[in-house]
Amino acid sequence: MKINFIIFIFALVAMTSLVTKKVSSTVPAGGMMMYEVSTRPWMYNLSITYNTPINTLSDIPFEEFEKIKSMGFDMIWMMGVWELGEYGLNYDQTNGPLLQHYEQVLPGYTQADIIGSPYAVTNYSVNPQIGLEQDLIELRKKLNAIGLLLMLDFVPNHTAVDAEWTTTEMDYYIRAPQGTPTPYDNNTYLPNGIAYGSAGWGGSWYDTAQLNYWNSNCVKARIQQLLTVASFADAIRCDMAYLLLNSLFGSNWENQLQSWGFQQPTEEFWTVAIDMVKQEYPDIIFLAEVYHPYEENLQQVGFDYTYDKMLHDIINGGDMNAVRAWISGHSKQFTTHSAHFISNHDEPRGANFFGSWWRSDAAALITYTLPGLRFFWWGDFQGYSNQLDVHLRREQSEPAIDDAMAFYQTLTSIVSDPVFKNGEFTYLNCTNDQESWNLVAYKWTYQNERRLCVLNFSDQQGTGNIILDDAEPMNGNETIPVTDLLSNTTYYRSSEQMRTTGLYVIINSWYGQIFKY
């Protein structure tokens, strides 16, 4: 799920009553690469590709995972493996606005294409549509054996409407204030008075039931479910994680909480939960879906990575001053623990959002050369523009774009190098202000390896000088090779000049250069 924030909101309105205990993080100094697939649609697509039914996790040809690993990925997020209920599926198959949306994104869809939202979870057991628990256990072992980590979902804010707790543990949920006359407002509550899941604004999610994180018994039960997820995974992506922050949760559900006598906990749920999970699984990685201005709040309570959708939106805005300000204005700590993406299952395809596949590729040059979690989505590489709706098993077919695939083959080979995963990131300034307004530059260093990234997200050519104080003579020769890894072109430049007046660059519109020197 997502909330769109496309306006700069720099006031830190959420920095109240937070416990700032920070559990240790085991993520690399430079960054990791993660590839997201929507599991059931991916399996459906593979069934067509291989012309054979791929019905369970154990049926997936393992060469598909080996391809992902060969591109330098550290982790695969298999989104949507948990059990769903009949209530959510029926809702998704009958809700008028949803049906209209399906027709827009997949003209001529059939009911069989509607497979249900993976975020209306009834239970953290494997969806029988994709196999058994043992299939997931064995897949993880095989992935780990080739060096791939497995990320799975946890949906903290709510359960499916037909989760068992909605009848056996009603106190685990937000409920209509005591004394509210029945029938309850059906825009907010189920007939039994349990609130629909919600972000507190923007309407209810009518296939979900809102949990109450000020109920200590609910907290204990949810931590046990989180431990269950951790037992199957190397990493956990937590849906809409920021909604659980005490200050925001209390604001969203103040009337209901007061009516039932619930008091704000002394600690943040995530501080307690992440600490407990990491005591048992010390190396597990937590990723938070979060939107501005709550990113740093969630890093403070223990998340290893947090969504940085602001960067995504700022790049699309085309103001390179704002891009430079966002990157240079945040600490290295913040950026290293941020997740950067061009698209994901919630967002429009990159080619659609940024206006074309080549503009999306230009945005990718900035997005994926920064520190942090480099978060790729199935279909990015092909330059697709058609959305895969989260409720559906397929999107409208379109041809892959050869140039986009070649670009990503090159880019992933560059950013999978140890210098981008383990190295030191340094932001750099471009001089020659009249012509470098549209450039952003930074470098990476690791052992004897150096990379300079100079990137241009604009429709005009940019030029500038960039001082590189670590440029050194090679074998006593002051003139050294400087190779652009994107074009595989080598230039020869004076290392002394690079250290003093700087390396002069000419960067074409919607492109960039990544130099090895």
N, C-alpha and C positions, 0 to 999 in steps of 0.2 A: 504494500500500500504506500501511498505517498501524499505529501502535501506540497504544493508548489509555492515557493517564495521567490519571486523574481525582482523584488525591490530590495535595495540595500537597507538592512536593519541593523545598524551597528551598536545600538544601545544594548547593554547587557542586562536585559530585563529578567533573566532567569537565575541570576547569581545570588539567590536568597536561600538561606537555611540549608545549604548543601554541606554534607560531610565530605571532606575532600581526601579521604584515605585513598591511596593509589596502590593497587596490587601490582606486583611485578609483571612486566611484559617480556615475552620471549621473541618478539618479532624482530626481523633483521634491521640493521641500522639504516639501510637505504630503502628497501622496499621488497614487496612480493608481487607476483603476478597471479591473478585469479580469473578463472573462466566460469561464467554462469550459464547453465542450461536449465530450461524448464523441463523437468524430467519426463513427464508423460508425453508432451508434444515432441520432444527430442526422440523418444522411443518410437512414436508414430512415424516420424520422418525417417528414421533409420529403417523401419519396416518397409517403406517404399524404396529407399535407396538400395537395400539388400534384397528386395523382392522376396522377403520371408517374414513371417510374424515374429516380432520382438515384443513379447508380452510381459516379461519379467526382467528384473535387473540382471539376472544371470544370463539372459539371452543377448545382452548388448555385446556386439563384437569388441573384444578387448583392444583391438587395433585402433578403435576410436579414441580410447583414452591414451594410447601410446602416441597418437598424432598430437593430441593436446600437450602431452609432456614434451614431445620433440620440439615444440615451438617455445619451450622455455618456461612453461607454466609450473607454478609451485602448488597450485590448489585448484580443485574443481568444486563449484557450488552446485549441488544437485537440488534445485529448488522444487519443493512440492512432493515429498515422499511420504507424508504422513496420512493417516486415515481421515477420511471425510465422511459426512453424514448424508442421509437422504434429504433432509430439510434444505440444506444449502444447494444441493443439486437441483431440487425441484424449484427453488427460488430462481436460480440462474437460468432455468429452462422456461420460466413463465413470466418473469418481470419485464414489463413493457419497455422501459427505457434501455434495459440491457439488450433486449432483442433488437431494438432499433440500432444500438451500437454494433452488435454483431453484424447486422446487414451492411453497415457502413464499412467495417474493416474486412469482412469476409462475405462479399455478395454471394448469395446462393448457398449459405451454410445450411447444414442439416442438424437435427437434434442430436445426432450421434457426435457432432463436433463439439457439443457443450459438455465439458467434463467436470465442471465445478471448480470453485475457487480454492486454491491450495492454502488460503489463509482463514478458512472456516474449519479448523481442525477439531475433530471430536476426541482424538486420543493420539498420544505419541507412540503409536505402533505403525508398522509399515502398511501402507495402503495395499489391500489385497489385489488391487488392480495391477500392481507392479511386482508382486511377489511376496516373499516371506521374510521374516526377521533375519533368518540365516543367510538369505541372498544379500542383504545389506551388509552383514558382518563379513561375508566372504569378499564382497566387492571392495570394501575398505582395505582389507588385508592385501589384496592384489594391487590396489592403487598405491598404498604405502610402499609396497615392494619395488615400484618403479619411481618412487620419489614424489608421488602426488598426495597431497593432503585432501581430505574430504570435509567440505562444509555442508551443514544441514540447517534447517530453519527451526527457530523457536518463535512462536507468536504470543508475546506476553500479554498484550492488552485485553484479549478476549478469547473466548472459545466459540466453537460452533453453537448455534441455538440448541441443537440436539445432543450436545455433550452430556454425559451422564450426570455431571454435577448440577445441571440446571434443574434436576428433579430431586437429587439426593443431598445437595449442599447449597441451598439457595443463598445462605449467608455469605458464600464466597463471591457473590455478585453485588453490583450496585443495584439498589431497588428503589422503587418510587417512595417518596417520603411517607412516613406513617400518617395515616388518616387521609391519604389521597383518595378521592372517590373513584369508584370503578364505574364503567370500564376505563382503564388507563389510556392516556394519550398514545395512540398507536404509531405516532411518529417517533416516539421516544422509548416506549416500553412494550415488552411482550405482554400477552394477556395475563400472565402470572405476576406482573409487576417488575420483573427483571429488565434492566435497561439494555437496549441494543448497544453493541459496541460503537464507540464514537471517539473522535479526536477532540470532542468538546465543542466543535463548530463544524460547519460544512455538511451537516446531516448525519444520519445514523447509517451504520452498515447492517442491513436488515437480515443478514444470514449469520450474525454473531451476537454473543451475549457478553456484556461488559463486566469484567472481573473487578473486585474490590481489594486494592493493595493496601488499604488501611486495616484490613482484617488479618490479624496475625496467623490465623489458621489457613487462610487462603495463601499467604506468603509461604508458609511451610510446605504446603502441597505443591505450589508452583516451583519451588526450589527442587523438590523431588522430581518433578517432571523435567526440569532443566538438567538435572543430573542424568536422567534417562537419555535425553538427547546427547549429552556429552559422552555417554557410554558407547554411542554409535559413531561419533564424529571426532575430527581433529580441530574443527572450528565450528562456530555457531553464529549465524546471522540472526539478529534479534529485530523483528519487525516493529516499526514505529516505537522504538525503545524509549524515546524521550517522553512519551505520554505518562510514564510511571514516575517521573520526578515528582517528589512530594509537593513542591510549590505549584506545579502545573496540574497535577492530579487533584489537589485540593481545590484549586480554582475551578476546574471543569465540573466537579461533582460536589460542590460545597453544600448545597441544600440537602441532597440525599445523605451525605456523610453525617451532617449535623443531626438530621432527624433520627438516625439510627444510633447515634452516640459514639461514632468512631472518631478517634483522635489521630492527629498526624504522628507517624512513627518517628522515633528519635534518629533513625538512620535511613539512608536511601536504600530502597530495595536492591538496586544494582550493586551497591557497595557490599552488602551482605551476601547476595547471591553469587556474584563473581568470585568473591573471596572463598566461599564454600566450595564452589566447583573447582577452582584452581588448587585448593588443598588436595583434592582427589585426583585431578587431571592437570598437573602444573603447566603443561605445554599447550593447553587448549587456547585457541584464539577466539576472541569475541569481536564481532562486527556489529555496530549499531546503525540501523536506519534512523536518521535524525535530520532535522531541518533547522535552518537558522532561526534564532540565535543560540541553539542549545548544544552545538557540537562540543564546545570545550567543557560544558557541564558533564557530558557523558565520558569524555576522556578522564576527567577528574575522578569519576566514580569507578573507573577500572576498565573501560573498554579499550581494547588494543587498537581498533580502527573505528572511525566514525565517518559517515557519508560527508562529502564536501560538495553538496549540490550548488552551493553559491558559486564556486569556481566554474562549474558547468554553465550556469546561467550568465555569469559575467563574461565568459569567453564569447558566448552567443551574442551578447550585447554589442560586441565589436569595439568597445572602448579599451584600447591597449593600456591607457593610463590606469584604468580600473583593474585590468588583469595584473599589471605590474604591482599595483598597490596591494592587491589581495595576497599575492605570493610573497612580496617583500615585507608586508605589514604583519605577517604572522610568524610566530616563533618556529624554529626548525622542529621543535618538539611537536607542535600542532600539526605541521604539514606531514611529518613522518608518520603520524598516527591518523592520517586522513585517508579515506578511500576515494579515489578519483575515477570517474567514468565518463564515457561518451553516451552510453545508453544503458538501460537494464530493463527488467520485465515491467517496471512501472512507467518508464519514460518513453517518449517517442523515439523511434529509430534515429540514429545520428544523422543520416542523410536527410531525414524529414526535419528534424529539429534545427540543424545548422544550415539548411537550405539547399544542400547538394552533397553528394558523396565526397567531392574533393574538399569542400569546406569542412565537412566532418573529419576528414583525414588531417586537415590543417589543425583542427582543434585537438585531435588525438596526439599530435606532436607535442603540444604543451601538456596535455593531460597525463600522458604516460611516461614523460621524462622527469616528472616531479617525484620527490620521495613519497613513500606511503604505499598503500595497497593499490596496485594497478588493476582495475576492475573492468574486465571485458565481458561482453554479452554475446551470446550465440546469435549470429547473423551480422555482427559488426563487420567481420572480415569481408563479407560478400557485398557490402555496400547497399544492403537492403534498405528500403524505405517503408515497407508495409508493416504495420504493427501486428504483433502476436498478442491478442487479448488474453489476459491471465485466465479467463474462464474457458478458453477454447484449446483444441488440440492441434490446430494448424492456423497459419495465416494465409493471406492471398498470395498465390505463387508469383514469383518474379525472377528474372534471370540474374545470376550473380555477375558482378562487374569485375572483369579480369584485372583492371588497373588497381581497383581497391584491394583485391586479394593479394596482388603483388606488393602493394604498399605495406599491408599488414605483415606479410611474410618478412619483409625487410625490417620493419619497425620492431617486431617481436624478437628478431634475432639480435637487434641492437640493445634493447632494454632488458633482455635476459642475461646479458653479460654481468659477471660479478661486480663490475664497477658500479652498475646501477642498483645492485641489490645490497652490496656491502659497503659502498663507498661513502665519501663525504660530499655533501651538497653545499655549494656556495653560490649565492645570488650575485650577479655581476651587473654593472652599469654599462650601457652603450653611450659613447660620446658622439658628437656630431648631431646635436639635437634637432636640427632642421630636417634631417633625413632618417633619423632612427626612432621617431615617435611610435612607429608601428612594430618595433622589435622588443622581444623579451629575451634575456640571456642569463645563463647560469652554467656552472661547470660541476663535474663529478671527478673525484680523484680516489683511487684505491691502489695501494702498493705503487707500482710503477705505471699504472694506467691513468690516462686523463681523457675526459670527454668535455667538449664545449658544445652546448646547445644554443643556437640562435634561431628564433622562431618568429614567424610573421603571420598573424591572423588578420589580414586586411587585403583590400583589393589593389594596393599599391606596393611597388617595390620599396624595400627599405635598405639603407646602408648605414654603416657605423663602424667605429673602432672599439675594440674590447681589449682591455689590458689583461694580460695573462702573466702574472708574476712568477709562475712556475714553469714557463717555457725555458727549456735548457738546451744548450748545444748537444749534438749527438755525435759521438766519436770524435770530438774536437772540432766538429764542423758547426759553424754558427747558423748555417742555413739548414733547416730541418723540414721533414715531410709533414704536411698537415692534410689529413685525408677526410673528405666528407663521406661518411658511411652511408648516407641515403643514396648518393649518386655513384659511389665508389670512385670518386675523382680525387687524385692527390695533387696538392699544390706544394710549392717549396717557398718557405718564408723565413725571414731573419728572426731568430729567437730573441735577439737583443731588441729588435723593433717590437716584437710581440710583448716584451716585458715593459717597454717604455711608452711608446706612442700607441701601441695596441695592434691587434690583428684587424685588418680592414675587411669587412664582409659586405657582400651584395646578396640580399635575400629576396627572391621572387615573391609575388603575392601568393597568399594562401599556401605557404610552404615554409621550409626551414632548412637548416643545415646542422648536422651533428658531426662535429669534428673529433677525430682522434689525433692527438699531437704529442 
